[in-house]
Amino acid sequence: MTLPVAMSQAVDLRVQPVDEVLGRVARSLQVRFLPETVVRKRRSVGARTDRGTWVRVERRLPGKITDQGWNGGECAARLDGVAQPAWRGCVVWRDTNEQVVWRADETDLLPAAPVGNAILRKAPELPYEWWDGLNASLDSLAAHKTRRVATPDTETITQTSVTETIRAAFPGDFDTTVQRWVPAHADLNWANVTAPVFSLFDWEDWGNAPQGLDSASLWASSLAVPSLADRVRQERRRDFESRDGKLMTLFVCSKILGPYAHPEDPRLEPARRMAEQVVEDLQGH
């Protein structure tokens, strides 16, 4: 039996018809989408327009729209020192056929192509300037101030959620208290960065998070390519050497190794080895 969209939490926009939604967005923003450029992801659809911009359309259940709203891309436009496509405008509406809300944001085009998928399996060619751009953007982001709270995987991150997520996979005797909360992108993986020119996009989930969340997330996205994972740890070693960075390493490892672990995930063994090392380190302090 196939559940109606309104009843299903696990709607996948890679397979759900979206022509009607894209038509409404095109009329509202007064653009025409270039059909051959449409990119469909699990909870968003994007396409290039005839005026040389990009439009990203996302679907959310009302319960997933917190008090801070879901205007992450719009709010991120004020972040100085962070390489990202310029935000131009948006359209938001509540669906009359099902209990969901749609939002479309128009931005400048990316300066280069996305590096890859959320789980990278082949080492990309990244110039030194790329790593400089990553470091400058993450450092600038962390220096900003915001009242937003990060929502990795659309779940608001709190001290309680950090502790529960880590303890579910690693019940060792160590303190999980976060010491420093700073602004983070909160969805940093190889599908959301460009190369050879560095740019960071998809800002829907950004907000305050434990120091090191972004670095740990990019590392986790790299684990199937050991040399790349090592490079991320080297470039962001200040994050990884901090106590919060170690907790965030366990946080991302718990999502790889926890109850939803996929037996064929190539990151399982390297995540397990690193987690054991970090737990031992935390227990010693």
C-alpha positions as CSV (number, residue, x, y, z in Angstrom):
1,M,0.0,0.0,0.0
2,T,1.3,3.4,-0.9
3,L,0.8,6.2,1.6
4,P,-0.5,9.5,0.5
5,V,2.1,12.2,0.6
6,A,0.3,14.0,3.4
7,M,0.6,10.9,5.6
8,S,4.2,10.1,4.8
9,Q,7.1,11.6,6.6
10,A,9.6,10.1,4.1
11,V,8.6,11.9,0.9
12,D,11.4,11.8,-1.7
13,L,11.4,14.6,-4.2
14,R,13.6,12.5,-6.5
15,V,10.6,10.5,-7.3
16,Q,7.6,12.7,-6.4
17,P,6.1,14.7,-9.3
18,V,7.2,18.3,-9.0
19,D,6.1,19.9,-12.3
20,E,3.2,21.7,-10.7
21,V,5.4,23.1,-7.9
22,L,8.1,24.3,-10.3
23,G,5.4,25.9,-12.5
24,R,4.1,27.9,-9.5
25,V,7.6,29.0,-8.5
26,A,8.4,30.1,-12.1
27,R,5.2,32.2,-12.3
28,S,5.8,33.8,-8.9
29,L,9.4,34.7,-9.5
30,Q,8.8,35.5,-13.2
31,V,11.5,33.2,-14.4
32,R,11.7,30.2,-16.8
33,F,13.5,27.1,-15.7
34,L,16.0,25.4,-18.0
35,P,14.7,21.8,-17.9
36,E,18.0,20.1,-18.6
37,T,19.5,21.8,-15.4
38,V,17.0,20.4,-12.9
39,V,18.6,18.7,-9.9
40,R,16.4,16.6,-7.7
41,K,17.3,15.7,-4.1
42,R,15.4,14.0,-1.3
43,R,13.8,17.1,0.1
44,S,14.7,19.8,-2.4
45,V,14.7,20.5,-6.2
46,G,16.9,23.1,-7.9
47,A,17.2,24.5,-11.4
48,R,18.9,27.2,-13.4
49,T,16.7,30.1,-14.7
50,D,16.7,32.0,-18.0
51,R,18.0,35.1,-16.2
52,G,21.2,33.4,-15.1
53,T,20.2,32.5,-11.5
54,W,19.6,29.4,-9.5
55,V,16.3,28.5,-7.7
56,R,16.2,26.0,-4.9
57,V,12.7,24.7,-3.9
58,E,12.2,22.9,-0.5
59,R,9.3,21.0,1.0
60,R,8.8,20.9,4.7
61,L,6.1,19.7,7.1
62,P,4.8,22.5,9.3
63,G,6.2,20.8,12.4
64,K,9.7,21.1,10.9
65,I,9.4,24.9,10.7
66,T,10.6,26.1,14.1
67,D,10.1,29.5,15.8
68,Q,13.2,30.8,14.0
69,G,11.6,30.1,10.6
70,W,13.3,28.4,7.7
71,N,14.8,31.3,6.0
72,G,18.3,30.2,6.4
73,G,19.5,31.3,3.0
74,E,18.0,34.7,3.4
75,C,19.6,35.2,6.9
76,A,23.0,33.8,5.7
77,A,23.1,36.7,3.2
78,R,24.5,39.0,5.9
79,L,27.5,36.8,6.8
80,D,30.6,38.7,5.8
81,G,33.7,36.7,4.9
82,V,31.8,33.6,4.0
83,A,32.0,32.5,0.3
84,Q,28.5,31.8,-0.8
85,P,26.1,32.6,-3.7
86,A,24.3,36.0,-3.3
87,W,20.7,35.7,-2.2
88,R,18.1,37.5,-4.4
89,G,14.6,36.7,-3.2
90,C,12.0,34.0,-2.3
91,V,8.4,32.8,-2.4
92,V,6.7,30.7,0.3
93,W,3.3,29.1,0.4
94,R,1.3,26.5,2.2
95,D,0.0,23.6,0.0
96,T,-3.8,23.4,-0.2
97,N,-3.7,19.6,-1.0
98,E,-1.5,18.4,1.8
99,Q,-0.1,19.6,5.1
100,V,3.2,20.9,3.9
101,V,4.9,24.3,3.2
102,W,7.0,25.1,0.1
103,R,9.8,27.6,-0.1
104,A,11.8,28.7,-3.2
105,D,14.9,30.8,-2.9
106,E,16.6,32.5,-5.8
107,T,20.4,33.0,-5.7
108,D,23.3,33.8,-8.0
109,L,24.7,30.8,-9.8
110,L,27.5,28.8,-8.1
111,P,31.0,29.8,-9.2
112,A,31.9,26.2,-10.0
113,A,30.3,22.7,-9.8
114,P,29.5,20.9,-6.6
115,V,32.4,18.6,-5.6
116,G,30.4,15.4,-5.3
117,N,27.9,13.5,-3.2
118,A,27.3,13.6,0.6
119,I,29.5,10.5,0.8
120,L,32.5,11.0,-1.4
121,R,34.1,7.8,-2.8
122,K,36.9,9.3,-5.0
123,A,39.4,12.0,-4.0
124,P,38.7,15.3,-5.7
125,E,41.5,17.6,-7.1
126,L,41.4,20.6,-4.8
127,P,44.0,23.5,-5.2
128,Y,45.6,25.1,-2.2
129,E,43.3,28.1,-2.7
130,W,40.3,25.9,-2.1
131,W,41.5,24.9,1.4
132,D,42.3,28.5,2.1
133,G,38.7,29.4,1.1
134,L,37.3,26.7,3.3
135,N,39.3,27.8,6.3
136,A,38.6,31.5,5.9
137,S,34.9,30.9,5.5
138,L,34.5,28.6,8.4
139,D,36.6,30.8,10.7
140,S,34.6,33.9,9.6
141,L,31.3,32.1,10.1
142,A,32.3,31.0,13.7
143,A,33.2,34.6,14.5
144,H,29.6,35.9,13.8
145,K,26.8,36.2,16.2
146,T,23.3,34.9,15.7
147,R,20.2,33.8,17.6
148,R,19.5,31.0,15.1
149,V,20.1,27.4,16.3
150,A,21.4,24.9,13.9
151,T,19.1,22.1,12.6
152,P,21.3,19.3,11.2
153,D,19.1,16.8,9.5
154,T,16.2,19.3,10.3
155,E,16.5,18.5,14.0
156,T,17.3,21.4,16.4
157,I,20.7,20.7,18.0
158,T,20.7,21.1,21.8
159,Q,22.9,19.9,24.6
160,T,20.3,17.1,25.3
161,S,20.3,16.0,21.7
162,V,24.1,15.9,21.5
163,T,24.3,13.8,24.7
164,E,21.5,11.4,23.7
165,T,22.9,10.9,20.2
166,I,26.5,10.2,21.5
167,R,25.3,8.0,24.4
168,A,23.2,5.9,22.1
169,A,26.3,4.7,20.3
170,F,29.1,5.3,22.9
171,P,27.9,4.8,26.5
172,G,31.4,5.3,28.0
173,D,32.2,7.2,31.1
174,F,33.0,10.7,29.8
175,D,31.5,14.1,30.0
176,T,29.4,15.2,26.9
177,T,28.9,18.9,28.0
178,V,29.5,21.3,25.2
179,Q,31.7,24.3,26.1
180,R,31.5,26.5,23.1
181,W,28.6,27.2,20.7
182,V,29.3,29.1,17.5
183,P,27.5,29.7,14.2
184,A,27.8,26.7,11.9
185,H,26.5,25.8,8.4
186,A,25.3,22.5,9.9
187,D,25.1,20.6,6.6
188,L,28.7,20.7,5.4
189,N,29.4,17.8,3.1
190,W,30.9,17.4,-0.4
191,A,27.5,17.9,-2.1
192,N,27.2,21.5,-0.7
193,V,30.6,22.9,-1.6
194,T,32.0,23.8,-5.1
195,A,35.5,23.4,-6.6
196,P,37.9,24.5,-8.0
197,V,36.5,27.8,-6.7
198,F,35.3,27.4,-3.1
199,S,31.8,28.3,-2.3
200,L,29.4,27.0,0.4
201,F,25.7,26.7,-0.4
202,D,22.4,25.3,1.0
203,W,22.1,27.4,4.2
204,E,18.7,26.2,5.4
205,D,20.0,24.6,8.6
206,W,22.7,27.1,9.8
207,G,22.8,28.5,13.3
208,N,24.6,28.0,16.6
209,A,26.1,24.6,17.2
210,P,29.0,23.1,19.1
211,Q,32.4,24.2,17.9
212,G,33.7,21.7,15.3
213,L,30.3,20.5,13.9
214,D,31.1,21.6,10.4
215,S,34.6,20.3,10.4
216,A,33.5,16.9,11.8
217,S,30.6,16.8,9.2
218,L,33.0,17.3,6.3
219,W,35.4,14.7,7.7
220,A,32.5,12.2,8.0
221,S,31.6,12.9,4.4
222,S,35.3,12.1,3.5
223,L,35.8,8.8,5.4
224,A,35.6,6.6,2.3
225,V,38.7,8.4,1.0
226,P,41.2,8.1,3.9
227,S,43.7,10.7,2.4
228,L,40.9,13.2,2.1
229,A,39.6,12.6,5.6
230,D,43.1,13.1,6.9
231,R,43.5,16.3,5.0
232,V,40.2,17.7,6.5
233,R,41.5,16.8,10.0
234,Q,44.8,18.5,9.2
235,E,43.3,21.7,7.9
236,R,40.8,22.0,10.7
237,R,43.0,20.6,13.5
238,R,42.1,23.4,15.8
239,D,38.5,22.2,15.8
240,F,39.4,18.6,16.1
241,E,41.8,19.1,19.0
242,S,39.2,21.0,21.0
243,R,37.1,19.1,23.5
244,D,33.9,20.2,21.6
245,G,35.5,19.0,18.3
246,K,36.1,15.6,19.8
247,L,32.4,15.5,20.9
248,M,31.3,16.5,17.4
249,T,33.5,13.7,16.0
250,L,31.6,11.2,18.1
251,F,28.3,13.0,17.2
252,V,28.9,12.4,13.5
253,C,30.3,8.9,14.0
254,S,27.2,8.0,16.0
255,K,25.1,8.8,12.9
256,I,27.3,6.4,10.8
257,L,27.5,3.6,13.4
258,G,24.2,4.1,15.3
259,P,20.8,2.3,14.9
260,Y,20.4,3.4,11.2
261,A,23.9,2.2,10.2
262,H,24.0,0.8,6.6
263,P,26.0,-2.5,6.5
264,E,27.6,-1.5,3.2
265,D,28.6,2.1,4.2
266,P,32.3,2.3,3.4
267,R,32.7,4.7,6.4
268,L,31.8,2.1,9.1
269,E,35.3,0.8,9.9
270,P,37.2,4.2,9.8
271,A,34.4,5.8,11.9
272,R,34.6,2.9,14.4
273,R,38.4,3.2,14.8
274,M,38.3,7.0,15.2
275,A,35.4,6.8,17.7
276,E,37.3,4.3,19.9
277,Q,40.3,6.6,19.9
278,V,38.2,9.7,20.8
279,V,36.3,7.9,23.6
280,E,39.6,6.7,25.1
281,D,40.9,10.3,24.9
282,L,37.8,11.8,26.5
283,Q,37.9,9.2,29.3
284,G,41.4,10.2,30.1
285,H,40.5,13.8,30.7
